[in-house]
Amino acid sequence: MKAANWHELGVLTLLWFAYFALHSALAALPVKRAIGRLWPRAMPFYRLAFNLVALLTLVPIAVLVWRADSPLLWAWTGSAAWFANGVALAALASVVFSRQAYDTGLFIGWRQWQAQRREVDDGERFRLSPYHRYVRHPWYFIGLVLIWTRDMNALTLASAVALTLYLIVGSRLEEMKLVHAHGESYRRYMARVPGLLPRPWPSINAAEADHLVTMAVGGSAGPTPDRATRRERRRRARTVARQTSGESPSASAGRSSGT
């Protein structure tokens, strides 16, 4: 590589380091608690501001990578290019279809602003969509697919490595907060389901997912269910609990009837 390319690579490394440090600091609970104590009126806007800062601070990085005159290290060609682009398109489609598994307004921060919510936590409930039965962080996995199906020069490769490492570290930091919020339920979920790279089959079934949600600290997942849905969730949770303990349904029914 030319000297100019090494200079660009050094600048890019510093920019990514600064971005990750700022992003992690603003997402940290101690920082959010301090802001909540000092400026409680700012908390309804915190999540919106956090996402806006994350987007704006990506601009100089994107401009540097886009304008860099760096030779390609590898490029997908022929049938491999068709495969890589097809996988990337499937990943993008997965983002669209998986949006129903997330509360987008809560994720962006719009709901917190509308409700003028001043609490440090975002009020996000524990939810396990069908996608979360395969992998704990579906969108992080999709992000990895999109990153590594592109042609690579020195700067895009450095960015891919940096983003991959940050997704690994960031998911661990995020899960520390999720364990704090949801307790033993999330610990059991972590023990059963892979974090970033899914298996080809679901690691837990629907009944097991409902059981984890039911026992979670901080409420049930998603909108408040109706009475029939609550009864069905409790029935599934009891079935999973009996299967886990090795107890048959008939034994449970017999004991409840006093026999």
C-alpha positions as semicolon CSV with decimal commas, in nm:
position;residue;x (nm);y (nm);z (nm)
1;M;0,000;0,000;0,000
2;K;0,102;0,362;-0,052
3;A;0,196;0,591;0,235
4;A;-0,133;0,776;0,187
5;N;-0,322;0,451;0,234
6;W;-0,145;0,382;0,563
7;H;-0,229;0,735;0,677
8;E;-0,596;0,680;0,591
9;L;-0,592;0,348;0,773
10;G;-0,448;0,513;1,085
11;V;-0,709;0,790;1,078
12;L;-0,986;0,533;1,027
13;T;-0,865;0,329;1,324
14;L;-0,873;0,638;1,547
15;L;-1,220;0,733;1,424
16;W;-1,359;0,384;1,493
17;F;-1,200;0,380;1,837
18;A;-1,351;0,720;1,920
19;Y;-1,690;0,611;1,784
20;F;-1,700;0,291;1,988
21;A;-1,580;0,468;2,304
22;L;-1,846;0,739;2,273
23;H;-2,121;0,490;2,185
24;S;-2,035;0,261;2,477
25;A;-2,011;0,550;2,723
26;L;-2,349;0,694;2,627
27;A;-2,509;0,348;2,649
28;A;-2,360;0,270;2,991
29;L;-2,603;0,267;3,285
30;P;-2,377;0,480;3,514
31;V;-2,369;0,757;3,251
32;K;-2,745;0,741;3,199
33;R;-2,806;0,748;3,573
34;A;-2,578;1,051;3,614
35;I;-2,761;1,238;3,336
36;G;-3,093;1,135;3,490
37;R;-2,989;1,287;3,823
38;L;-2,842;1,606;3,679
39;W;-3,090;1,671;3,395
40;P;-3,405;1,463;3,452
41;R;-3,593;1,663;3,187
42;A;-3,347;1,535;2,926
43;M;-3,431;1,167;2,979
44;P;-3,741;1,156;2,753
45;F;-3,513;1,266;2,465
46;Y;-3,212;1,056;2,562
47;R;-3,273;0,758;2,335
48;L;-3,357;0,980;2,037
49;A;-3,044;1,187;2,096
50;F;-2,835;0,872;2,142
51;N;-2,943;0,734;1,804
52;L;-2,897;1,072;1,634
53;V;-2,542;1,104;1,770
54;A;-2,468;0,746;1,659
55;L;-2,576;0,828;1,304
56;L;-2,402;1,165;1,279
57;T;-2,071;1,035;1,413
58;L;-2,075;0,764;1,145
59;V;-2,070;1,026;0,869
60;P;-1,696;1,110;0,877
61;I;-1,611;0,739;0,886
62;A;-1,835;0,665;0,589
63;V;-1,693;0,959;0,391
64;L;-1,334;0,848;0,459
65;V;-1,401;0,489;0,349
66;W;-1,597;0,599;0,041
67;R;-1,333;0,848;-0,079
68;A;-1,032;0,627;-0,006
69;D;-0,826;0,525;-0,309
70;S;-0,723;0,186;-0,174
71;P;-0,661;-0,124;-0,390
72;L;-0,898;-0,417;-0,353
73;L;-0,772;-0,702;-0,137
74;W;-1,041;-0,935;-0,265
75;A;-1,361;-0,917;-0,466
76;W;-1,647;-1,159;-0,513
77;T;-1,659;-1,268;-0,878
78;G;-1,861;-1,505;-1,092
79;S;-2,091;-1,746;-0,909
80;A;-1,940;-1,639;-0,575
81;A;-2,057;-1,283;-0,640
82;W;-2,410;-1,405;-0,714
83;F;-2,403;-1,606;-0,392
84;A;-2,267;-1,320;-0,179
85;N;-2,515;-1,068;-0,319
86;G;-2,802;-1,315;-0,279
87;V;-2,711;-1,373;0,085
88;A;-2,689;-0,997;0,143
89;L;-3,031;-0,940;-0,016
90;A;-3,177;-1,218;0,199
91;A;-3,027;-1,050;0,505
92;L;-3,184;-0,717;0,410
93;A;-3,520;-0,887;0,359
94;S;-3,481;-1,046;0,703
95;V;-3,451;-0,700;0,856
96;V;-3,787;-0,605;0,702
97;F;-3,963;-0,922;0,807
98;S;-3,811;-0,928;1,157
99;R;-3,923;-0,573;1,241
100;Q;-4,239;-0,718;1,393
101;A;-4,019;-0,879;1,658
102;Y;-3,907;-0,535;1,780
103;D;-4,082;-0,231;1,914
104;T;-3,940;0,014;1,661
105;G;-4,077;0,320;1,840
106;L;-3,908;0,210;2,162
107;F;-3,586;0,124;1,980
108;I;-3,567;0,466;1,815
109;G;-3,674;0,652;2,129
110;W;-4,000;0,791;1,993
111;R;-4,216;0,622;2,258
112;Q;-4,002;0,753;2,542
113;W;-4,039;1,105;2,408
114;Q;-4,415;1,071;2,360
115;A;-4,465;0,935;2,712
116;Q;-4,216;1,188;2,857
117;R;-4,051;0,893;3,031
118;R;-3,779;1,006;3,273
119;E;-3,665;0,665;3,398
120;V;-3,313;0,553;3,314
121;D;-3,429;0,225;3,163
122;D;-3,618;0,234;2,834
123;G;-3,907;0,024;2,966
124;E;-3,837;-0,254;2,716
125;R;-4,004;-0,581;2,804
126;F;-3,848;-0,922;2,766
127;R;-3,973;-1,074;2,441
128;L;-3,868;-1,380;2,244
129;S;-3,979;-1,376;1,883
130;P;-3,941;-1,682;1,657
131;Y;-3,610;-1,532;1,539
132;H;-3,479;-1,517;1,897
133;R;-3,525;-1,891;1,929
134;Y;-3,235;-1,936;1,683
135;V;-2,999;-1,660;1,801
136;R;-3,004;-1,405;2,083
137;H;-2,917;-1,109;1,860
138;P;-3,080;-1,157;1,517
139;W;-2,998;-0,808;1,387
140;Y;-2,635;-0,834;1,493
141;F;-2,609;-1,159;1,297
142;I;-2,770;-0,989;0,995
143;G;-2,518;-0,707;1,032
144;L;-2,229;-0,955;1,024
145;V;-2,369;-1,112;0,707
146;L;-2,394;-0,772;0,536
147;I;-2,042;-0,677;0,646
148;W;-1,866;-0,990;0,524
149;T;-2,044;-1,029;0,188
150;R;-1,886;-0,711;0,045
151;D;-1,571;-0,660;-0,160
152;M;-1,279;-0,558;0,061
153;N;-1,001;-0,305;0,038
154;A;-0,775;-0,219;0,332
155;L;-1,019;0,033;0,483
156;T;-1,333;-0,175;0,440
157;L;-1,152;-0,479;0,582
158;A;-1,035;-0,279;0,883
159;S;-1,390;-0,152;0,931
160;A;-1,531;-0,505;0,902
161;V;-1,291;-0,634;1,167
162;A;-1,360;-0,337;1,395
163;L;-1,739;-0,373;1,363
164;T;-1,723;-0,749;1,419
165;L;-1,520;-0,705;1,738
166;Y;-1,753;-0,431;1,856
167;L;-2,061;-0,644;1,796
168;I;-1,903;-0,923;2,000
169;V;-1,801;-0,694;2,286
170;G;-2,115;-0,480;2,261
171;S;-2,345;-0,781;2,278
172;R;-2,174;-0,893;2,600
173;L;-2,212;-0,546;2,753
174;E;-2,575;-0,532;2,644
175;E;-2,644;-0,871;2,798
176;M;-2,508;-0,758;3,133
177;K;-2,790;-0,502;3,133
178;L;-3,042;-0,762;3,018
179;V;-2,944;-0,998;3,300
180;H;-2,979;-0,708;3,543
181;A;-3,326;-0,632;3,405
182;H;-3,463;-0,985;3,357
183;G;-3,266;-1,197;3,600
184;E;-3,254;-1,575;3,597
185;S;-3,485;-1,598;3,296
186;Y;-3,229;-1,429;3,072
187;R;-2,944;-1,635;3,218
188;R;-3,131;-1,953;3,121
189;Y;-3,196;-1,808;2,777
190;M;-2,825;-1,733;2,733
191;A;-2,737;-2,090;2,832
192;R;-2,966;-2,238;2,567
193;V;-2,944;-2,005;2,263
194;P;-2,625;-1,892;2,079
195;G;-2,541;-1,522;2,083
196;L;-2,439;-1,417;1,733
197;L;-2,413;-1,722;1,506
198;P;-2,736;-1,923;1,489
199;R;-2,770;-2,296;1,452
200;P;-2,975;-2,421;1,152
201;W;-3,250;-2,529;1,392
202;P;-3,424;-2,345;1,680
203;S;-3,248;-2,390;2,013
204;I;-3,572;-2,360;2,209
205;N;-3,932;-2,427;2,111
206;A;-4,229;-2,193;2,143
207;A;-4,341;-2,338;2,477
208;E;-3,993;-2,297;2,627
209;A;-3,975;-1,939;2,500
210;D;-4,312;-1,859;2,659
211;H;-4,195;-2,014;2,985
212;L;-3,883;-1,794;2,991
213;V;-4,091;-1,485;2,917
214;T;-4,341;-1,573;3,191
215;M;-4,073;-1,609;3,456
216;A;-3,881;-1,297;3,345
217;V;-3,822;-1,012;3,584
218;G;-3,996;-0,693;3,477
219;G;-4,317;-0,812;3,309
220;S;-4,427;-1,008;3,006
221;A;-4,318;-0,952;2,650
222;G;-4,493;-0,729;2,404
223;P;-4,836;-0,571;2,445
224;T;-5,053;-0,680;2,734
225;P;-5,210;-1,013;2,625
226;D;-5,576;-1,093;2,659
227;R;-5,711;-1,343;2,913
228;A;-5,710;-1,638;2,673
229;T;-5,351;-1,570;2,570
230;R;-5,244;-1,547;2,934
231;R;-5,411;-1,880;3,010
232;E;-5,239;-2,043;2,712
233;R;-4,900;-1,905;2,818
234;R;-4,947;-2,036;3,172
235;R;-5,048;-2,377;3,036
236;R;-4,738;-2,392;2,815
237;A;-4,517;-2,279;3,102
238;R;-4,656;-2,556;3,329
239;T;-4,602;-2,813;3,052
240;V;-4,239;-2,708;3,007
241;A;-4,182;-2,706;3,382
242;R;-4,316;-3,062;3,409
243;Q;-4,102;-3,176;3,117
244;T;-3,796;-3,018;3,274
245;S;-3,854;-3,184;3,611
246;G;-3,942;-3,519;3,453
247;E;-4,293;-3,515;3,597
248;S;-4,583;-3,650;3,392
249;P;-4,904;-3,449;3,349
250;S;-5,104;-3,726;3,513
251;A;-4,883;-3,720;3,823
252;S;-4,933;-3,345;3,854
253;A;-5,308;-3,377;3,809
254;G;-5,328;-3,658;4,064
255;R;-5,143;-3,462;4,327
256;S;-5,358;-3,153;4,271
257;S;-5,670;-3,360;4,328
258;G;-5,540;-3,495;4,658
259;T;-5,464;-3,851;4,545
